[in-house]
Amino acid sequence: MYSLDIDRALKAKKISVGDRVGVTKDGFTVEGMLLPRIELSDTSSLVIKQDNGYNVGIRYGKGVEIEFLGKGKAVSHRHAVVEAQHDSKKPLVSIMGAGGTIASRVEYDTGAVFPEFSPGDLLKSFPQLKGIANVKGRELFRLFSEDMTPEHWKIIAKESAREIESGADGVVLMHGTDTMNYTAAALSFMLQSLPAPVVVVGAQRSSDRGSSDNLMNLVCATNAAAHSDVAEVSVCMHATSNDDYCYLHQGNKVRKMHTSRRDAFRSINTLPYAKLWFSDAKVEYLRSDYSKRSGRKIRLDDKMNPDVGLIQIHPGIKPELIEASKKFFDGVVLSGTGLGHVPTNPSNEKFAQSVVPAVRSLVDSGVPVVMAPQTIYGRLDLNVYSAGRLLKQAGVIGDGADWLPETALVKLMWVLGHTKDMDKVREMMSTNFAGELSKDIEPSSFLV
Amino acid sequence: MSADKEDLGLKAGIEVHNQLNTREKLFCGCSTQMRGEVPVGTVVRKQHPVASELGEYDVAAQYEVMRDRVFVYEAFRGETCQVEMDEEPPHMLNQEALETGIAVSLMLNCKIPDEVHVMRKAVIDGSNTTSFQRTMVVGMGGHMEYNGRRIPIDQVSLEEDASSIVGEEGGIVRYRLSRLGVPLIEIATGLLEGFSPKDVEDIAFEIGMVVRSTGKAKKNMGAIRQDLNVSVRGGARNELKGIQELGMLSVAMENEINRQISLISLADELKRRGLKKIHDDPVCVSDFLSGTENKILRSTLDSGGNIFSVVLPKFDGLLKRPLFEGKTLGREMADVAVAFGLKGLFHTDEDLSKYGLVEDFENLRRHLKVGKEDAIIVLGEGKTKGRVAKEIIERARILLKGPQEGTRSVSPDGSSRYNRPLPGSKRMYPETDIQPVPISEDLIEKIRQNLPELIPKKAARFKSQYKMSDSLVNEIMRSPHADIFEESIRRSGADASVVANTFVSVAKDLQRREGVDIGPVPDDLFFDMFGAVSKGMLAKEAIPEVLKYAAKHPEKSAAEIMGDLKLEMMTEKEIEEVVSKTMSEAESNPGKLVGIVMSKVRGKADPQLVIKTVKRLSEKR
């Protein structure tokens, strides 16, 4: 959107975005295609793409002349012509898109990005897929990771179940990376008795560049969906900064641990299921404690209560915040310090404030409070220090759990979708439904 | 070739690239020193083509992919961060580089855009970890004067330099990341018509001097690179890339002119011979040549590869035709193979007895039913699986049409070799990680008020002020250190001749004799070193030694270097001791004595003082 002044000038000359124009200022003319103005930036400069490909901005004002030089050709997204050929010897993988830029195509003139999900598009951009499986592609929605909600998780779960029921040997879900682990955790609870792999995959580098990690991640994810025997919900992303292999992470025990690196996703408190090699498609298993592929029937259990909050405990936290949270939430996860602690102020220090009474008040009014470790790695233990014991006494759930705060949040939503009864909630939260609770933590899993 | 260039319909265009000596890189805080010592780590990557909006891959991009390569990038502490590793978005645009770019644009009478838009230019040879180069226009529509003629300057752009290549072996290309992201200024002329190769070379020099006048140009070897576009009438635009030594620009241009002329006459010759089309594709002849004793073909077969033959109808004798001095058509074809990582090829227009292939080729000729008027090329391929043979036949088919557009890499001797097709125009798109940068009138005005004096203007003053010869002034102007010549004299009080000698002779000697590039030596070190000379703390004879050391340790101060090298000047008393000792050992002839003493104290004592001391002590005796 351009400024009103520019808009008026363009309308007067019947010039629209995409047309070829000449903009003259101080006797010098810049020729090229008029581009749309990028959102949120200065709207008083015209953006011209010159014939050599470079964009420049010319501030509009007195003495600036815009001249119409020709009608622009409409920019349309043409679908690729690659035919998807069925190979009866290869497994069928259903690739679904929920958002992110892993499979999209840049329109070079404007920088706009189109998604591509037809099998032809996928095979054109990722020709290696052909050698792995018969693929079918479908876009569920086009969302930024951060705009994903529990309602979207339900749709994804339903569609994944339908794909598997209708014969897919594996499902790949392309997803924005920021909240990928929430979605994967949700699917791990909603898709019970999973007979085939459901692999969530994304890209940390945008798909317009030849260096994007999208190709390797998608190829490895498709390989895992088609050929691995890990019938679990998993996340497949670069294992290192190199383009050599991906890790197949357990979907509810994985976390984005870096804002931008390719290898941002790390398994927490467990090892990845497998290494997936890019060049030779080898699957190297690192664990054996997972559900194997089988002919069992998938059970969709997508009842969710989205009214659950996650609160990070920090020095100086106000008990009123926790107290007030019951107004918004049917359940609360506290991301506690250390082994699962909150301020308790045992010595009545004048600056400190205990939040234990607030926690107790929540539990007493029927709002379950679940603890999770803000250290990310490690297991909770509410028996070692008095803070932990006080919380346990107040009714906090989660002693001994090694779940991630995000997994605890999603699980509580799922549990509260099934029951409101505090005892039942407590029982379900302590039940290991999808490998989210491990009995022992493999020592070598730290910082892998 | 010395024909009148105007008759040839000669068209040229130059792009001059100069690295900038900014404190930080263009899009991150890493140093631009490019010391690249011991790598602290490597990262291994692959790149793949990206579909454009037409659903087609860029030709050039696809071409590189055919080569199926793996890229290894070396990282260096302080010179590489996650931005160069393509693991983090770019930081803010470097203001120092931007202002230098604007200054250069103003000096070349360019218009400055009101808003600078950073673009991504697709580059898929692996030299950029992102697979694109960030680049932006900072000046447009300028001009300069050359011999009374107006030279159009189409564009000044600011861009990030690529990684430097270490080597390529077996499809693995190794790059050094220290250079990636160093700011580069690129100045592109408009169309130059009617200029001789020498003129074009001089114009490139004048343009380079504008950048050097800012004092922000890097001085190291390789800091300046020139690309040259050339075509003759009936020929086609070819981009000659990476001409480092300015003096080679005219040579490269002559060669390209000759190449295009040769290709035009080659096409005519093929027509004359009645060739209309090359029908047959390459064939695999591994089985037929399974008994070959040629070492190269043997090892191809033994390692599971195949041998391919390419028949070029009516080409007999043409493969040994020179395209330009030192390059035959056969050699040009072999360059194609080399570009794909093969060692080369064999053909019927060369002495096959050298390779033990006479019999093999005769048999092959019979086997393939190829006439005497035809030429045969044979090559062994492994991973490329016949793609190179196909490319070679395509290149031969194109010969019928005369010169075609392309890019060529230039070797240090000015010859050029086949590179790859020119990238398509669709390869530029916006860098969405960086917001457009508004350029205010105030900033432009501030820069305009502080524009540096051009080096040629300064040079005119050197002549009168320091009473220097024209040739010396000219040499200073051509030295990368021309921008600090005056400042060195002013700040150090050193003799102009000492400074001039250092920047001209010493720099050249160190380069030529010892391979030492004094480019990385910081300006301050020169000021301090000349200061020490003028204060009598350092002998001017020690300058080469100081610079040699400083080039290796650009982080050290002059005082530290003089300390490390034990170059503090000897006191009169210390000299006296050496003289007495020498006298007592043997020599008493004062003339010879000075020589012997000097050889012992060179670089540590003022020669005048040595002569005086010898004289005094001899007289005493």
Chai-1 contact restraints between the chains, C-beta under 6 A:
chainA,res_idxA,chainB,res_idxB,connection_type,confidence,min_distance_angstrom,max_distance_angstrom,comment,restraint_id
A,F28,B,K111,contact,1.0,0.0,6.0,A-B,restraint_1
A,F28,B,G141,contact,1.0,0.0,6.0,A-B,restraint_2
A,S41,B,Q435,contact,1.0,0.0,6.0,A-B,restraint_3
A,S41,B,P436,contact,1.0,0.0,6.0,A-B,restraint_4
A,S45,B,D114,contact,1.0,0.0,6.0,A-B,restraint_5
A,S45,B,E115,contact,1.0,0.0,6.0,A-B,restraint_6
A,G53,B,M428,contact,1.0,0.0,6.0,A-B,restraint_7
A,Y54,B,M119,contact,1.0,0.0,6.0,A-B,restraint_8
A,Y54,B,V137,contact,1.0,0.0,6.0,A-B,restraint_9
A,N55,B,H117,contact,1.0,0.0,6.0,A-B,restraint_10
A,V56,B,P113,contact,1.0,0.0,6.0,A-B,restraint_11
A,V56,B,V137,contact,1.0,0.0,6.0,A-B,restraint_12
A,G57,B,P113,contact,1.0,0.0,6.0,A-B,restraint_13
A,G57,B,D114,contact,1.0,0.0,6.0,A-B,restraint_14
A,G57,B,E115,contact,1.0,0.0,6.0,A-B,restraint_15
A,G57,B,P436,contact,1.0,0.0,6.0,A-B,restraint_16
A,I58,B,D114,contact,1.0,0.0,6.0,A-B,restraint_17
A,R59,B,D114,contact,1.0,0.0,6.0,A-B,restraint_18
A,R78,B,G55,contact,1.0,0.0,6.0,A-B,restraint_19
A,A80,B,G55,contact,1.0,0.0,6.0,A-B,restraint_20
A,R105,B,A51,contact,1.0,0.0,6.0,A-B,restraint_21
A,V106,B,Y429,contact,1.0,0.0,6.0,A-B,restraint_22
A,E107,B,E53,contact,1.0,0.0,6.0,A-B,restraint_23
A,Y108,B,S52,contact,1.0,0.0,6.0,A-B,restraint_24
A,Y108,B,E53,contact,1.0,0.0,6.0,A-B,restraint_25
A,Y108,B,K426,contact,1.0,0.0,6.0,A-B,restraint_26
A,Y108,B,Y429,contact,1.0,0.0,6.0,A-B,restraint_27
A,G111,B,Y429,contact,1.0,0.0,6.0,A-B,restraint_28
A,G111,B,P430,contact,1.0,0.0,6.0,A-B,restraint_29
A,G111,B,T432,contact,1.0,0.0,6.0,A-B,restraint_30
A,S125,B,A51,contact,1.0,0.0,6.0,A-B,restraint_31
A,D208,B,V50,contact,1.0,0.0,6.0,A-B,restraint_32
A,R209,B,T130,contact,1.0,0.0,6.0,A-B,restraint_33
A,R209,B,S131,contact,1.0,0.0,6.0,A-B,restraint_34
A,R209,B,F132,contact,1.0,0.0,6.0,A-B,restraint_35
A,G210,B,Q47,contact,1.0,0.0,6.0,A-B,restraint_36
A,G210,B,H48,contact,1.0,0.0,6.0,A-B,restraint_37
A,G210,B,V50,contact,1.0,0.0,6.0,A-B,restraint_38
A,G210,B,I124,contact,1.0,0.0,6.0,A-B,restraint_39
A,G210,B,S131,contact,1.0,0.0,6.0,A-B,restraint_40
A,S211,B,Q47,contact,1.0,0.0,6.0,A-B,restraint_41
A,S211,B,D86,contact,1.0,0.0,6.0,A-B,restraint_42
A,S211,B,T130,contact,1.0,0.0,6.0,A-B,restraint_43
A,S211,B,S131,contact,1.0,0.0,6.0,A-B,restraint_44
A,L215,B,H48,contact,1.0,0.0,6.0,A-B,restraint_45
A,S241,B,V43,contact,1.0,0.0,6.0,A-B,restraint_46
A,N242,B,V43,contact,1.0,0.0,6.0,A-B,restraint_47
A,N242,B,V44,contact,1.0,0.0,6.0,A-B,restraint_48
A,D243,B,R45,contact,1.0,0.0,6.0,A-B,restraint_49
A,D243,B,K46,contact,1.0,0.0,6.0,A-B,restraint_50
A,S260,B,E87,contact,1.0,0.0,6.0,A-B,restraint_51
A,S260,B,E88,contact,1.0,0.0,6.0,A-B,restraint_52
A,R261,B,E87,contact,1.0,0.0,6.0,A-B,restraint_53
